[in-house]
Amino acid sequence: MKFKDYYAVLGVARTATLDEIKKSYKKLAHQYHPDISKEPQAEEKFKEVGEAYATLKDKEKRAEFDALGKHNSGEEFRPPPNWGVNQNQSYSQQNAFDDIDLADFFANFSSGNRHNQQSRSSAISGQDYELSAAITLEEAYVGTTLDLNFSVPEHDNQGQIKQVPHSFKARIPQGVSNGTKMLLRGKGGKGFNGGLNGNLYLNISFKPHALFRVVDHDLFIDVPITPWEAALGATIQVPTLENAVNLKIPAGSKSGQKMRIAKRGMPKQNKEHGDLFAQIQIVLPPNLNEREKALLTELANASTFNPRAHFS
């Protein structure tokens, strides 16, 4: 991937204090704000300084960035495997402003500037925003509708900043994957001078489930069985996200063995399904009664099986 020097983006030294970083960000964000700047690349630069600030203002993220070492911007480099886990690379514009006094940020947005802005004939698109939404596996399995309520900083034609509430329903289709980024057109910031509204990007994640684990579109479930079911074989019921199914346990099954239950995993957008994998776990009774102890003693005395024969 290509390296981004966040210090160079903000025009500060690597030893800059948080106040220096914040001061530079406020200056650059105002300079490149799409509602103010006439530069053709203003919106891209505005997002870039916001991304840099979102990383450098956070002590932990800044330390991880510093650990990458010094590289030239645009230089190809190979980050460590965990790079990006705690980094907000696709940062939200709303989060970038979370410790900035917006009234102060636009304090020099004078009445003269407001007049010039209103008289501009070019259309200005609204800002894009990002939200995260966690849904259950059951909701992802059949699809669901989410009530989204959030606020974003916007300024009116007089240049006054205020938090504007947004509320709407978002349809999450069946077949959505964990980590999917959905595009909701026109649900972002308000456009100006006839410009289109911005977009909202909705990052979908799955809530942890009590029984199932998800890998792509496949589901995994741990299935406990008794020693005698493993030794003699059995037919047991295994839950799915729809209803329970019968699973045949072959005689001589081993702990850790995986058994595939076809097309009982998560749905795909083409209406096909992944698979459900049942992982066998042999479980001993927590407490043995006298009869069970006697039977196990009889088995121990009668059996010639030695699982440790290969030791000798």
TORBAVEX-435173 format. One line per field, with one value per residue (C-alpha): chain; x, y negated, z; residue in three letters. Coordinates in steps of 0.25 Angstrom, whole numbers. Layout:
# TORBAVEX-435173
chaine: (A,...) .
px: (X,...) .
py: (Y,...) .
pz: (Z,...) .
residu: (ALA,...) .
This chain:
# TORBAVEX-435173
chaine: (A,A,A,A,A,A,A,A,A,A,A,A,A,A,A,A,A,A,A,A,A,A,A,A,A,A,A,A,A,A,A,A,A,A,A,A,A,A,A,A,A,A,A,A,A,A,A,A,A,A,A,A,A,A,A,A,A,A,A,A,A,A,A,A,A,A,A,A,A,A,A,A,A,A,A,A,A,A,A,A,A,A,A,A,A,A,A,A,A,A,A,A,A,A,A,A,A,A,A,A,A,A,A,A,A,A,A,A,A,A,A,A,A,A,A,A,A,A,A,A,A,A,A,A,A,A,A,A,A,A,A,A,A,A,A,A,A,A,A,A,A,A,A,A,A,A,A,A,A,A,A,A,A,A,A,A,A,A,A,A,A,A,A,A,A,A,A,A,A,A,A,A,A,A,A,A,A,A,A,A,A,A,A,A,A,A,A,A,A,A,A,A,A,A,A,A,A,A,A,A,A,A,A,A,A,A,A,A,A,A,A,A,A,A,A,A,A,A,A,A,A,A,A,A,A,A,A,A,A,A,A,A,A,A,A,A,A,A,A,A,A,A,A,A,A,A,A,A,A,A,A,A,A,A,A,A,A,A,A,A,A,A,A,A,A,A,A,A,A,A,A,A,A,A,A,A,A,A,A,A,A,A,A,A,A,A,A,A,A,A,A,A,A,A,A,A,A,A,A,A,A,A,A,A,A,A,A,A,A,A,A,A) .
px: (0,4,9,2,11,0,10,13,-2,-4,10,15,27,27,30,18,9,-6,-9,0,-7,-21,-17,-12,-24,-34,-26,-25,-39,-45,-36,-41,-55,-63,-73,-63,-51,-51,-39,-43,-37,-42,-52,-41,-31,-41,-43,-28,-26,-37,-32,-18,-24,-33,-20,-10,-20,-21,-9,-10,-13,-1,8,4,6,20,24,23,35,38,34,32,17,12,24,20,22,17,11,11,-1,-8,-7,-21,-28,-29,-27,-39,-35,-48,-51,-65,-65,-74,-63,-52,-60,-63,-53,-53,-62,-69,-74,-60,-56,-65,-63,-56,-66,-70,-83,-75,-71,-86,-90,-79,-83,-98,-95,-86,-93,-86,-93,-86,-89,-92,-82,-81,-83,-80,-88,-86,-98,-97,-108,-111,-109,-124,-126,-115,-121,-135,-132,-136,-140,-131,-136,-124,-123,-111,-107,-96,-90,-95,-96,-107,-107,-103,-91,-96,-92,-102,-104,-115,-122,-124,-134,-139,-140,-130,-133,-122,-124,-123,-109,-102,-88,-80,-72,-81,-80,-94,-96,-108,-109,-113,-114,-102,-100,-108,-104,-103,-106,-114,-103,-106,-107,-95,-96,-96,-87,-93,-83,-90,-84,-90,-93,-86,-96,-97,-96,-91,-78,-77,-66,-70,-84,-81,-86,-78,-85,-78,-87,-85,-87,-85,-74,-84,-90,-76,-73,-86,-91,-104,-114,-115,-122,-114,-119,-119,-123,-137,-140,-133,-128,-124,-109,-104,-92,-83,-78,-64,-65,-54,-54,-51,-56,-64,-77,-83,-98,-100,-107,-110,-100,-103,-110,-102,-108,-110,-120,-110,-106,-93,-91,-92,-80,-83,-70,-71,-67,-67,-72,-71,-82,-79,-83,-84,-94,-90,-97,-89,-76,-78,-81,-68,-60,-65,-62,-48,-46,-51,-45,-31,-31,-18,-18,-3,2,11,18,26) .
py: (0,-15,-22,-35,-44,-50,-60,-65,-66,-75,-82,-79,-73,-59,-65,-74,-75,-72,-87,-90,-78,-83,-98,-93,-84,-95,-104,-94,-89,-103,-106,-93,-92,-90,-100,-111,-107,-109,-100,-88,-77,-84,-73,-62,-71,-73,-58,-56,-66,-60,-46,-51,-58,-46,-38,-48,-54,-40,-36,-21,-23,-33,-23,-12,-22,-26,-11,-10,-19,-30,-28,-38,-41,-32,-22,-7,0,12,9,19,29,22,8,2,10,-2,-12,-20,-20,-22,-33,-40,-55,-55,-49,-58,-70,-63,-72,-84,-96,-98,-112,-116,-108,-116,-129,-136,-132,-147,-153,-157,-142,-138,-147,-142,-128,-130,-137,-126,-119,-106,-94,-89,-74,-71,-64,-49,-42,-28,-21,-7,2,16,26,40,52,55,41,43,57,51,36,25,10,1,-12,-21,-34,-43,-57,-64,-78,-86,-101,-109,-121,-130,-122,-117,-103,-94,-80,-75,-62,-52,-40,-30,-15,-7,6,17,28,42,47,36,40,36,24,19,4,0,-12,-21,-31,-45,-42,-50,-65,-75,-81,-95,-104,-92,-82,-68,-63,-55,-40,-32,-20,-9,1,14,23,35,36,48,60,70,82,79,73,67,69,62,69,81,84,92,98,106,119,126,141,152,163,174,166,164,179,185,174,166,157,144,130,118,104,95,81,86,99,111,122,137,140,154,156,168,179,176,160,152,139,128,135,125,130,122,118,113,100,97,85,70,66,60,49,59,66,78,81,85,97,100,108,116,118,130,128,141,137,145,145,135,145,160,168,182,189,181,183,198,199,191,199,212,206,202,216,223,213,216,202,194,180,179,191,183,177,190) .
pz: (0,-2,10,15,24,33,39,25,22,34,32,46,51,56,70,69,82,81,82,70,62,66,62,48,46,48,39,28,29,28,16,9,13,1,5,5,-4,-19,-21,-30,-20,-8,-4,-5,3,13,15,15,26,34,33,37,49,53,55,61,71,77,86,83,68,67,74,64,52,58,59,44,42,33,18,7,4,-8,-5,-6,7,14,28,39,39,50,44,42,53,62,51,46,32,26,37,39,37,49,57,52,58,71,79,71,74,61,65,66,54,45,53,42,32,31,26,13,11,13,3,-7,-4,-7,-20,-25,-37,-36,-29,-17,-13,2,11,12,25,31,42,48,51,58,54,59,51,51,45,34,31,27,25,34,34,43,49,48,56,56,56,47,47,36,34,28,18,29,32,46,50,56,59,49,53,42,44,34,32,24,18,21,10,12,9,15,20,32,29,17,14,9,1,4,-7,-3,12,16,17,10,-4,-7,-19,-25,-22,-19,-4,1,3,15,17,26,32,35,46,52,67,74,75,86,77,64,58,44,34,21,18,26,40,51,63,75,77,90,90,100,100,97,85,80,81,77,67,69,62,69,67,63,63,51,49,44,51,56,47,50,49,49,57,52,61,65,64,69,77,68,56,47,40,28,28,14,11,25,26,24,11,-1,-10,-21,-11,-9,5,11,20,34,40,53,61,70,85,94,108,120,131,141,152,152,159,165,153,143,151,151,136,133,142,135,122,127,131,119,108,102,95,99,93,97,91,82,94,95) .
residu: (MET,LYS,PHE,LYS,ASP,TYR,TYR,ALA,VAL,LEU,GLY,VAL,ALA,ARG,THR,ALA,THR,LEU,ASP,GLU,ILE,LYS,LYS,SER,TYR,LYS,LYS,LEU,ALA,HIS,GLN,TYR,HIS,PRO,ASP,ILE,SER,LYS,GLU,PRO,GLN,ALA,GLU,GLU,LYS,PHE,LYS,GLU,VAL,GLY,GLU,ALA,TYR,ALA,THR,LEU,LYS,ASP,LYS,GLU,LYS,ARG,ALA,GLU,PHE,ASP,ALA,LEU,GLY,LYS,HIS,ASN,SER,GLY,GLU,GLU,PHE,ARG,PRO,PRO,PRO,ASN,TRP,GLY,VAL,ASN,GLN,ASN,GLN,SER,TYR,SER,GLN,GLN,ASN,ALA,PHE,ASP,ASP,ILE,ASP,LEU,ALA,ASP,PHE,PHE,ALA,ASN,PHE,SER,SER,GLY,ASN,ARG,HIS,ASN,GLN,GLN,SER,ARG,SER,SER,ALA,ILE,SER,GLY,GLN,ASP,TYR,GLU,LEU,SER,ALA,ALA,ILE,THR,LEU,GLU,GLU,ALA,TYR,VAL,GLY,THR,THR,LEU,ASP,LEU,ASN,PHE,SER,VAL,PRO,GLU,HIS,ASP,ASN,GLN,GLY,GLN,ILE,LYS,GLN,VAL,PRO,HIS,SER,PHE,LYS,ALA,ARG,ILE,PRO,GLN,GLY,VAL,SER,ASN,GLY,THR,LYS,MET,LEU,LEU,ARG,GLY,LYS,GLY,GLY,LYS,GLY,PHE,ASN,GLY,GLY,LEU,ASN,GLY,ASN,LEU,TYR,LEU,ASN,ILE,SER,PHE,LYS,PRO,HIS,ALA,LEU,PHE,ARG,VAL,VAL,ASP,HIS,ASP,LEU,PHE,ILE,ASP,VAL,PRO,ILE,THR,PRO,TRP,GLU,ALA,ALA,LEU,GLY,ALA,THR,ILE,GLN,VAL,PRO,THR,LEU,GLU,ASN,ALA,VAL,ASN,LEU,LYS,ILE,PRO,ALA,GLY,SER,LYS,SER,GLY,GLN,LYS,MET,ARG,ILE,ALA,LYS,ARG,GLY,MET,PRO,LYS,GLN,ASN,LYS,GLU,HIS,GLY,ASP,LEU,PHE,ALA,GLN,ILE,GLN,ILE,VAL,LEU,PRO,PRO,ASN,LEU,ASN,GLU,ARG,GLU,LYS,ALA,LEU,LEU,THR,GLU,LEU,ALA,ASN,ALA,SER,THR,PHE,ASN,PRO,ARG,ALA,HIS,PHE,SER) .
